[in-house]
Amino acid sequence: MPKRPSLTLLLALTATLTTSGAFASTTDRAIDPRIDRLLSQLGKVQPIDAVAISPDGRQLAWVIERDGKSAIEVATADGHHVHAVSAAATPGSCDESGIAWSPDSRQLAFIANCHVDLTSTRVMSNDIYLADPAGSTPPRRLAQLHGYVRSLQWTADGRHIGFLYVPGATRHASAVAAAKLPAGEIGVAGVEVQRVASIDAGSGALRELTPAGIYAYEFDWSPDGSRIAYTAAQPPGDNNWWVARLYAQPAQPDAHADLLVDPSSAQSGSLHGLQIALPRWSPDGRRIAFIGGLMSDQGATGGDIFAVPSGGGAPSNLTPGIHVTPSWLYWTGPRSLLVSQVSNGQSQLADYAIDGDRAHQRALHFSVPASIGDGRASMAMSLSADHRHLAYVESSYAAAPEVHAGSLGSKAPPAVTRLNAGQKPAWGRAESVEWDNQGFHVQGWLLYPANYDARKSYPMIVSVHGGPSSAVIPRWPSVGYGSVPFSALGYFVFMPNPRGSFGQGEKYVQANRKDFGYGDLRDILAGVDAIEKKLPVDDRRLGLTGWSYGGFMSMFAPTRTRRFRAVVAGAGISNWQSYYGENLIDQWMPPFFGATVYDDPAVYAKSSAINFIKQVKTPMLIVVGDRDAECPAPQSFEMWHALRAQGVPTSLVVYPNEGHHFVDPAHQRDVLQRALEWFGRYLPASN
């Protein structure tokens, strides 16, 4: 094994680079005017972060980003008569989010942050407001809370509002947010715990419901509001979501919590060793449904549908063997569910009927080549109280985000806003591509070059999604790093969903366990071959990119093949063995590798690019945030150092104060510009 620099040295290098002013933005250099125009166009899109339909089905509220701030607007259900709702005298001076309608549709609760820069280390201050949606009176501040607040949810009687609360928080409660700078006794000092809390909708009196010693991730009120169900684990919260358990307890402080599901227990059956998410009470209060599966990221929910008696008992897998991936569910009756699911790279909404311990798809409402969701959870839908109307945000490669709303029926409801109607794609058309490989049916998305001419040959960039438990589903790109803009500059862009992805059932998701970078790479290369057989792709001008797991694949694939002539690796992993001890989320790894690195180092070594570095000849740009807790910067340093030692063209850029997801607009723009320039250098779009 090649000699590598120590972790201490790598951390020191990181600190030196990010604190000495070594970071230089691409804005300091001449930029290709095509790139500048493209990024300017992407920056004009107004992201819609959330939407909620009122229980009576007559009104909509949505959260939209304008000038770097999130704001709330209210309209009729058809998208007309829009007006702003704000806690501030001057709309736009606060960040406002977390919209939740009261059961009688007369009040809109929301969260306002008017005080704290979320990139600072000070304690956050989140206020909860109640607004008259008609705007006849100013919103009333119900509670001022010193900490992080999210996921507002009313009880059915309208007397209480529950939420997730991190008292004294100094950062977002998320592993993808920038990690705290290490100081003090690690794992002990400064640990922040998220709890389920509630306030009285009249007085604003606060109650912290879940125990102070466990970290809650998601929750749901029982139908009568007397109990809560929630997923939770021991702190630290960023790390332990992957070993969360399901609890239920009375909705009172210091109440006894009943453990309902423990995936680490052998008694959990087919759920053993997997992850759980999205607990939801049945309307009769007798069962709690949830999603269970192999999930690599909190928030990227997918798996089978399970249910457990609310009073205790064994969990049942309601959907074994299905060939889609449910991501969100909602009880529409004691024996029926509305389910959002991924199928072959598309978003679907379906009805499921429950018969005993099994559920089957009864009807498909719609299937769209687009990303959908209301902002609360992956692929969530906002429904009226009678389940007859719904609302969500939709975006695709062809259409920028808009609010869709209407009747729940046999087709997708139309867009009721035109917030981004003036935005037109600068990239080429999208096409779903399907092929078979080694017994698997595989799907991916292909973007044609802008102004495609079938008489010409083109380079192609392969973009591997993160996860690996995730999927490429069409969505309009943002200014941040992504592969769609390459199409606008004359490239084919291939975005595969190889084994390990959502959309083909749980067996497919689990097919790359203990096999990272091997079977999934074979699927990807088979997809490249399938495309080259029918389209004028120049195999001598293939590029590879990705972020997170896609960053790992971008580092690892050149050790197995030389078909790729240039690589951009974002937040990648070069050495699974050292990564195990560096990252702050190591609990996700044993389910995928079958053991800890201490029990089976060989399975980690076989997927580590650093162990095969002598095989790499491909020029590689490497980018990462210096406070990335999920894929720490030392992993990028290891790869860069090794490539440089082998004489392989390489560049490493570390972005200060960034986590796994970049939040600084200048950094979001810079990383995309650098990637476009890198591929332009090694894979010129023109012959």
C-alpha positions in Angstrom: 0.0 0.0 0.0 1.5 3.4 -0.9 2.7 5.5 1.9 0.2 8.3 2.7 0.4 11.6 4.7 -0.8 11.4 8.2 -4.3 12.7 9.2 -2.6 15.3 11.4 -0.7 16.7 8.4 -3.8 16.6 6.2 -5.9 18.5 8.8 -3.1 21.0 9.2 -2.9 21.5 5.4 -6.7 22.1 5.3 -6.5 24.6 8.1 -3.7 26.4 6.4 -5.4 26.6 3.0 -8.7 27.8 4.3 -7.4 30.4 6.8 -4.6 31.9 4.9 -6.6 33.4 2.1 -5.3 30.8 -0.4 -8.8 30.3 -1.8 -9.1 32.3 -5.0 -12.5 32.7 -6.7 -12.8 32.2 -10.4 -14.2 35.7 -10.5 -10.6 36.8 -10.2 -9.9 35.3 -13.6 -11.3 35.7 -17.1 -14.5 33.6 -17.5 -15.9 32.1 -20.7 -18.8 34.4 -21.5 -21.0 31.4 -22.2 -20.5 30.2 -18.7 -21.3 33.6 -17.3 -24.5 33.9 -19.3 -25.6 30.4 -18.2 -24.9 31.0 -14.5 -26.7 34.4 -14.7 -29.7 32.6 -16.2 -29.8 30.0 -13.5 -29.6 32.7 -10.8 -32.8 34.2 -12.0 -34.9 31.3 -10.9 -36.9 31.8 -7.8 -36.8 28.6 -5.7 -40.0 27.5 -4.1 -39.1 25.8 -0.9 -42.5 24.6 0.4 -46.2 24.7 -0.3 -49.3 23.9 1.8 -52.9 23.7 0.9 -55.4 24.7 3.6 -57.5 21.9 5.2 -60.6 23.3 3.5 -58.9 23.1 0.1 -59.5 26.8 -0.6 -56.2 28.4 0.0 -52.5 27.9 -0.7 -49.4 29.2 1.1 -45.9 28.8 -0.3 -42.3 29.8 0.7 -40.3 31.4 -2.1 -36.7 32.6 -2.1 -36.1 36.2 -3.2 -32.9 38.1 -3.0 -31.4 35.5 -0.7 -34.3 35.5 1.8 -37.2 33.1 2.1 -40.7 34.7 2.1 -44.3 33.5 2.5 -47.1 34.2 0.1 -50.8 33.2 0.3 -53.2 32.8 -2.6 -56.5 31.2 -3.5 -56.3 27.5 -4.4 -56.1 28.4 -8.1 -53.0 30.5 -7.5 -54.8 33.9 -7.8 -55.0 36.9 -5.4 -51.4 36.5 -4.1 -50.3 38.5 -1.1 -47.3 38.4 1.2 -47.5 37.3 4.9 -44.6 38.5 7.0 -43.5 39.0 10.6 -41.6 42.1 9.6 -42.9 45.5 8.9 -40.8 45.4 5.8 -41.3 42.1 3.9 -38.0 40.4 3.0 -36.1 41.5 6.0 -36.5 38.1 7.8 -36.1 34.5 6.7 -39.6 32.9 7.0 -40.5 29.3 6.5 -42.2 26.3 8.1 -45.7 27.0 7.0 -48.6 25.0 8.6 -52.3 25.6 8.4 -54.5 25.3 11.5 -57.2 22.6 11.2 -59.9 25.2 10.7 -58.0 27.0 7.9 -58.2 30.3 9.7 -54.6 30.6 10.8 -51.2 30.0 9.3 -48.3 29.2 11.6 -44.8 29.9 10.4 -41.2 30.3 11.6 -39.4 33.6 11.4 -35.6 34.2 11.8 -35.0 37.9 11.9 -31.8 37.9 14.0 -29.1 35.4 13.3 -26.7 34.6 10.5 -27.0 30.8 10.2 -23.3 30.6 9.4 -22.3 32.2 12.7 -21.6 30.3 16.0 -24.1 32.3 18.0 -27.3 30.8 19.4 -30.1 30.9 16.9 -33.4 32.6 17.6 -36.5 31.3 15.9 -39.9 32.9 16.5 -43.2 31.1 15.8 -46.0 33.4 14.4 -49.7 33.0 13.7 -51.0 34.9 10.7 -54.5 35.7 9.5 -54.2 34.4 5.9 -56.5 37.2 4.7 -54.0 39.7 5.9 -56.5 41.8 7.7 -54.4 41.9 10.9 -50.6 41.7 11.4 -49.2 38.3 12.3 -48.9 37.6 16.1 -45.7 36.3 17.6 -46.7 33.2 19.5 -43.3 32.2 20.9 -39.7 33.4 20.8 -37.4 30.4 21.1 -33.6 30.5 21.5 -32.7 27.6 19.3 -33.5 25.8 16.0 -37.1 25.2 15.1 -38.6 23.2 12.2 -41.4 20.9 11.2 -44.5 22.6 12.6 -47.5 20.3 13.0 -50.9 21.1 14.5 -52.9 18.7 16.6 -56.3 17.8 15.1 -58.1 19.9 17.7 -56.0 23.0 16.9 -54.9 23.5 20.5 -51.2 22.7 20.2 -48.5 23.0 17.6 -45.7 20.4 17.7 -42.2 20.9 16.2 -38.6 19.7 16.3 -36.6 21.9 18.6 -32.8 22.2 19.4 -32.5 24.4 22.5 -29.4 26.7 22.2 -28.6 25.6 18.7 -25.7 27.2 16.8 -26.3 25.5 13.5 -28.9 23.7 11.4 -29.7 20.2 12.7 -28.3 18.4 9.7 -25.3 16.4 8.7 -25.0 18.3 5.5 -24.7 21.6 7.3 -21.2 22.9 8.1 -19.9 21.1 11.1 -18.8 22.9 14.2 -15.1 23.6 14.4 -13.5 20.9 16.6 -12.8 22.2 20.1 -12.9 20.9 23.6 -13.7 17.2 24.4 -14.9 15.8 21.2 -18.3 14.1 21.4 -19.0 15.6 24.8 -18.5 19.4 24.7 -21.2 21.4 22.8 -23.4 18.5 21.8 -26.8 19.8 20.6 -29.9 17.6 21.1 -33.1 17.9 19.0 -36.3 17.2 20.8 -40.0 17.1 20.0 -41.7 20.1 21.6 -45.0 21.8 21.5 -46.6 25.2 22.3 -50.1 26.1 23.3 -51.7 27.7 20.3 -53.3 30.3 22.6 -50.8 31.2 25.2 -47.5 30.1 23.5 -46.5 28.1 26.5 -43.6 25.7 25.7 -43.4 22.0 26.6 -40.4 19.8 25.7 -41.9 16.4 25.2 -39.2 13.9 24.4 -36.4 13.0 26.9 -33.4 15.3 27.0 -31.0 12.3 26.5 -32.2 11.2 23.1 -32.2 13.0 19.7 -35.5 13.0 17.8 -35.5 13.1 14.0 -39.2 13.0 12.9 -42.5 12.8 14.7 -46.3 12.6 14.2 -49.3 13.3 16.5 -51.8 10.6 17.2 -55.3 11.3 15.8 -56.6 12.6 19.1 -53.4 14.5 19.9 -52.8 12.6 23.2 -49.6 10.8 22.0 -46.6 11.2 19.7 -44.7 8.7 17.6 -41.1 9.6 16.8 -37.8 8.2 15.6 -34.8 8.9 17.9 -31.4 7.7 18.9 -28.6 8.6 21.3 -26.8 11.9 20.5 -24.9 13.1 18.5 -27.7 13.4 16.2 -25.8 13.9 12.9 -24.3 10.5 13.3 -27.0 8.3 14.8 -30.0 8.7 12.5 -28.8 5.4 10.9 -29.5 3.5 14.2 -32.7 5.4 15.1 -35.6 3.5 16.8 -39.3 4.1 16.7 -40.9 5.3 20.0 -44.4 6.3 21.1 -45.3 8.2 24.3 -48.0 10.4 25.8 -47.7 14.0 24.6 -46.5 15.2 28.0 -43.1 16.1 29.4 -41.3 13.4 31.3 -43.7 10.7 30.0 -42.6 7.1 29.6 -41.6 6.3 26.0 -42.5 2.9 24.6 -39.9 1.4 22.2 -41.9 0.0 19.3 -39.3 -0.8 16.7 -35.5 -1.4 17.0 -34.0 -2.3 13.7 -30.8 -3.5 15.4 -32.8 -6.3 17.1 -33.0 -9.7 15.4 -36.8 -9.6 16.3 -37.3 -6.8 13.7 -37.3 -9.4 10.9 -36.6 -8.2 7.4 -36.0 -4.7 8.9 -33.0 -5.9 10.7 -29.9 -3.7 10.2 -31.8 -1.2 8.0 -33.1 2.4 8.6 -36.5 3.7 9.4 -38.2 7.1 8.6 -41.5 8.9 8.4 -43.7 7.4 11.2 -47.4 8.0 10.6 -50.4 7.1 12.8 -53.4 5.4 11.2 -56.7 7.3 11.5 -58.0 4.8 14.1 -54.8 5.1 16.1 -54.1 1.4 16.1 -51.1 1.2 13.8 -48.0 3.3 12.9 -46.7 3.0 9.3 -43.2 4.0 8.3 -40.6 3.5 5.6 -37.9 1.0 6.2 -34.9 0.2 4.0 -31.3 0.7 3.2 -30.9 4.5 3.3 -27.6 6.3 3.0 -28.8 9.8 3.8 -31.3 11.3 6.2 -34.0 12.9 4.2 -33.4 10.8 1.1 -36.1 8.4 2.2 -36.9 5.1 0.4 -37.7 1.5 1.1 -40.6 -0.8 1.8 -43.7 0.2 3.8 -43.8 -1.2 7.3 -46.5 -1.1 10.0 -46.4 -1.8 13.7 -49.2 -1.9 16.3 -49.2 1.4 18.2 -49.5 -0.6 21.5 -46.4 -2.7 20.7 -45.8 -5.9 18.6 -43.7 -7.1 15.7 -43.4 -4.8 12.6 -44.8 -6.1 9.4 -43.4 -5.5 5.9 -46.5 -4.5 3.9 -44.8 -4.4 0.5 -42.2 -7.1 0.2 -40.9 -7.7 -3.3 -42.3 -4.6 -5.0 -40.3 -3.1 -7.9 -40.8 0.6 -7.0 -39.4 2.6 -4.0 -42.0 4.3 -1.7 -40.6 7.5 -0.3 -43.6 9.1 1.4 -47.0 7.9 2.7 -50.2 9.3 4.2 -53.2 7.3 5.7 -56.4 8.1 3.8 -58.4 5.5 5.8 -57.8 2.7 8.3 -56.9 0.4 5.4 -55.6 2.7 2.7 -52.5 4.8 2.0 -51.5 7.5 -0.4 -47.9 6.8 -1.5 -45.3 8.8 -3.4 -42.8 6.5 -5.0 -39.8 6.4 -7.4 -40.3 4.2 -10.4 -37.7 3.9 -13.2 -36.5 7.4 -12.7 -39.9 9.0 -12.5 -42.1 10.3 -9.6 -45.4 8.6 -9.0 -48.4 9.0 -6.7 -50.4 5.9 -6.0 -53.2 4.5 -3.8 -52.4 1.4 -1.8 -55.0 -0.9 -0.2 -54.0 -2.7 3.0 -55.3 -6.3 3.6 -54.0 -7.6 6.9 -50.2 -7.5 6.8 -49.9 -6.8 3.1 -50.5 -3.8 0.9 -50.9 -3.6 -2.8 -51.1 -0.8 -5.3 -54.7 -0.2 -6.1 -54.5 2.8 -8.4 -51.9 5.1 -10.0 -52.8 8.7 -9.9 -49.9 9.9 -12.1 -46.4 9.3 -13.1 -44.2 12.3 -14.2 -40.6 12.8 -15.3 -40.1 15.5 -12.7 -39.3 16.0 -9.0 -42.3 16.6 -6.7 -42.8 17.5 -3.1 -44.2 20.0 -0.7 -41.0 20.7 1.2 -41.7 18.9 4.4 -40.2 15.5 3.5 -39.0 13.7 0.4 -41.8 13.6 -2.2 -44.4 14.7 0.4 -47.8 15.9 -0.8 -49.9 18.6 0.9 -53.6 17.4 1.2 -56.9 19.0 2.1 -58.7 17.4 5.1 -61.1 15.5 2.9 -58.1 14.1 0.8 -59.7 15.4 -2.4 -57.3 18.2 -3.2 -53.5 18.4 -3.1 -50.6 20.7 -3.7 -46.9 20.3 -4.3 -43.9 21.9 -6.1 -42.8 20.4 -9.4 -39.7 21.0 -11.5 -38.1 19.1 -14.4 -35.4 19.5 -17.0 -38.1 21.2 -19.2 -39.8 23.5 -16.6 -38.5 25.5 -13.7 -40.3 25.1 -10.3 -43.9 26.0 -10.0 -46.7 25.2 -7.5 -49.1 22.6 -8.8 -52.5 22.2 -7.2 -55.9 20.7 -7.9 -58.1 17.6 -7.5 -56.6 14.3 -6.6 -57.6 12.1 -9.6 -56.2 10.2 -12.5 -53.8 12.8 -13.7 -51.3 15.3 -12.3 -52.8 18.7 -11.4 -51.7 21.7 -13.4 -49.3 24.5 -12.4 -51.2 27.3 -10.7 -48.3 29.8 -10.5 -46.1 31.4 -13.1 -43.3 32.4 -10.7 -40.7 31.1 -13.1 -42.6 31.0 -16.3 -40.1 33.2 -18.1 -37.3 30.7 -17.6 -36.4 28.5 -20.6 -33.9 25.6 -20.8 -30.5 26.5 -22.2 -29.7 22.8 -22.4 -30.9 20.1 -24.7 -33.8 17.7 -24.5 -34.0 14.9 -22.0 -34.6 11.3 -22.7 -35.0 8.3 -20.4 -32.5 5.5 -21.3 -33.0 1.8 -20.3 -30.7 -1.2 -20.6 -30.1 -4.6 -19.1 -26.9 -5.7 -17.3 -26.0 -8.8 -15.3 -29.6 -9.6 -14.6 -30.6 -6.0 -13.7 -32.8 -3.7 -15.6 -31.2 -0.3 -15.4 -32.4 3.2 -16.2 -30.9 6.6 -16.5 -31.4 10.1 -17.9 -29.7 11.5 -21.0 -29.5 15.2 -21.9 -28.7 16.0 -25.5 -26.3 18.8 -26.2 -28.0 22.2 -26.8 -28.5 22.7 -30.6 -27.9 19.1 -31.2 -26.8 18.1 -34.8 -26.9 14.4 -35.5 -24.2 14.8 -38.2 -21.6 15.8 -35.5 -19.9 13.8 -32.8 -20.0 15.0 -29.2 -18.2 14.5 -25.9 -20.3 13.1 -23.0 -20.0 13.6 -19.3 -21.3 10.9 -17.0 -22.6 12.2 -13.7 -23.1 9.7 -10.8 -25.6 10.7 -8.1 -24.9 10.8 -4.4 -26.2 8.3 -1.9 -25.8 5.6 -3.1 -29.4 5.1 -1.9 -31.0 7.8 -4.1 -32.0 8.4 -7.7 -31.7 10.8 -10.5 -35.2 12.3 -11.0 -35.4 15.3 -13.4 -35.3 18.7 -11.8 -34.4 22.2 -12.8 -30.8 22.9 -11.9 -29.6 25.6 -9.4 -26.5 27.7 -9.5 -24.8 25.2 -7.3 -22.8 22.2 -8.7 -24.7 19.9 -11.0 -24.4 18.2 -14.4 -27.2 19.8 -16.4 -25.3 22.9 -17.4 -22.8 20.8 -19.3 -25.5 20.1 -21.9 -25.8 23.9 -22.5 -22.2 24.0 -23.5 -22.3 21.2 -26.0 -22.0 17.9 -24.1 -24.2 14.9 -23.8 -24.9 14.4 -20.1 -25.6 10.9 -18.9 -27.1 10.5 -15.4 -27.5 6.8 -14.6 -29.4 5.1 -11.8 -27.3 1.9 -11.4 -27.7 -0.8 -8.8 -27.9 0.8 -5.3 -30.4 3.4 -6.6 -34.1 3.9 -5.7 -36.7 3.1 -8.3 -36.5 -0.6 -8.9 -37.4 -2.0 -5.4 -35.4 -2.8 -2.3 -33.5 -5.8 -3.8 -32.0 -3.4 -6.3 -31.1 -0.8 -3.7 -29.2 -3.5 -1.7 -27.4 -4.9 -4.7 -24.2 -3.0 -4.2 -23.8 -3.9 -0.5 -20.1 -4.8 0.1 -19.4 -4.0 -3.6 -19.0 -0.2 -3.9 -17.5 0.8 -7.2 -17.7 -2.6 -8.9 -21.2 -3.7 -9.9 -22.6 -0.2 -10.1 -19.6 0.9 -12.4 -20.3 -2.1 -14.7 -24.0 -0.9 -14.9 -22.8 2.6 -15.8 -20.3 1.4 -18.4 -23.0 -0.8 -20.0 -25.2 2.3 -20.2 -22.4 4.2 -21.9 -22.1 1.4 -24.4 -25.8 1.4 -25.1 -25.8 5.2 -25.7 -22.8 5.0 -28.0 -24.5 2.4 -30.1 -27.3 4.8 -31.1 -25.9 8.3 -30.8 -22.8 10.1 -32.0 -20.9 10.1 -28.7 -17.1 10.3 -29.0 -15.7 7.6 -26.7 -12.4 9.4 -26.7 -14.1 12.4 -25.0 -15.8 10.9 -22.0 -15.8 12.7 -18.7 -16.9 11.7 -15.2 -18.2 13.7 -12.3 -20.3 13.4 -9.1 -20.7 14.7 -5.5 -20.6 12.7 -2.3 -21.0 9.0 -3.4 -20.7 10.3 -6.9 -17.5 12.0 -5.8 -16.3 8.6 -4.5 -17.2 7.0 -7.9 -15.3 9.8 -9.7 -12.2 9.0 -7.7 -12.6 5.2 -7.8 -13.7 4.6 -11.4 -10.3 5.7 -13.0 -8.6 2.9 -11.0 -10.8 0.4 -12.9 -11.0 1.9 -16.4 -9.3 4.5 -18.6 -12.3 5.3 -20.7 -12.8 8.6 -18.8 -10.4 11.3 -20.0 -11.2 13.9 -17.3 -12.8 13.9 -13.9 -14.4 16.4 -11.5 -14.8 14.8 -8.0 -16.9 16.8 -5.5 -16.8 16.0 -1.8 -15.4 12.5 -2.6 -14.0 9.6 -0.6 -10.7 8.2 -1.6 -9.9 5.9 1.3 -12.8 4.1 3.1 -10.5 2.9 5.9 -9.3 6.4 6.9 -12.7 7.9 6.1 -14.3 5.6 8.8 -12.3 7.4 11.5 -12.5 10.9 10.0 -16.2 11.5 9.3 -18.9 12.4 11.8 -21.5 9.9 10.4 -19.8 6.5 10.6 -23.0 4.7 11.6 -24.2 4.6 8.0 -21.3 2.4 6.9 -21.8 -1.0 8.6 -25.1 -1.7 6.9 -23.5 -1.2 3.5 -20.1 -2.8 4.2 -21.5 -5.6 6.4 -19.2 -4.8 9.3 -17.2 -2.0 10.9 -13.7 -1.2 9.5 -12.2 -2.7 12.6 -14.0 -6.0 12.1 -13.4 -6.3 8.3 -10.9 -3.8 7.0 -10.5 -5.8 3.7 -14.0 -5.0 2.5 -13.3 -1.3 2.9 -9.8 -1.6 1.3 -11.1 -3.1 -1.9 -13.3 -0.1 -2.7 -10.6 2.5 -1.8 -9.2 4.4 -4.7 -6.0 5.2 -2.8 -5.0 1.5 -2.8 -5.0 1.4 -6.6 -3.6 4.9 -7.3 -0.9 3.6 -9.6 -3.7 2.8 -12.1 -4.9 6.3 -12.4 -3.9 8.5 -15.3 -7.0 10.7 -15.6 -6.7 14.5 -14.9 -8.8 15.2 -11.8 -10.2 18.4 -10.3 -11.2 17.9 -6.7 -13.4 20.2 -4.7 -14.7 20.1 -1.1 -15.9 22.2 1.8 -13.5 22.6 4.7 -16.2 21.8 7.3 -17.8 18.9 5.5 -18.9 16.3 8.2 -20.1 13.7 5.7 -17.1 13.6 3.3 -14.3 15.4 5.2 -11.7 17.4 3.4 -8.8 15.1 4.3 -10.3 12.5 1.9 -9.8 15.0 -1.0 -6.3 15.8 0.3 -5.3 12.1 0.2 -6.5 11.8 -3.4 -4.9 15.1 -4.5 -1.6 14.2 -2.8 -1.5 10.8 -4.4 -2.3 12.0 -7.9 0.3 14.7 -7.6 2.9 12.2 -6.5 2.1 10.1 -9.6 2.4 13.0 -11.9 -1.3 13.0 -12.8 -2.7 16.5 -13.6 -4.8 17.5 -10.6 -6.2 20.5 -8.8 -7.7 20.7 -5.3 -9.9 23.6 -4.2 -11.1 23.8 -0.6 -14.0 26.1 0.1 -14.0 27.9 3.5 -16.8 27.5 6.0 -18.7 25.1 3.8 -20.3 21.8 4.7 -21.5 19.0 2.5 -23.9 21.3 0.8 -22.5 24.7 -0.1 -24.5 27.7 1.0 -22.4 30.7 0.0 -23.6 31.9 -3.4 -20.1 32.9 -4.5 -18.9 29.3 -3.7 -21.9 27.7 -5.5 -21.0 29.7 -8.6 -17.3 29.2 -8.3 -17.4 25.4 -8.1 -19.6 25.1 -11.2 -17.4 27.5 -13.2 -14.2 25.6 -12.3 -15.8 22.3 -13.3 -17.0 23.7 -16.7 -13.5 25.0 -17.3 -11.9 21.7 -16.4 -14.0 19.7 -18.8 -13.6 22.4 -21.4 -9.8 22.0 -21.2 -9.7 18.2 -21.4 -12.9 17.4 -23.3 -13.5 20.3 -25.7 -17.0 20.3 -27.0 -16.0 21.1 -30.6 -14.2 18.6 -32.8 
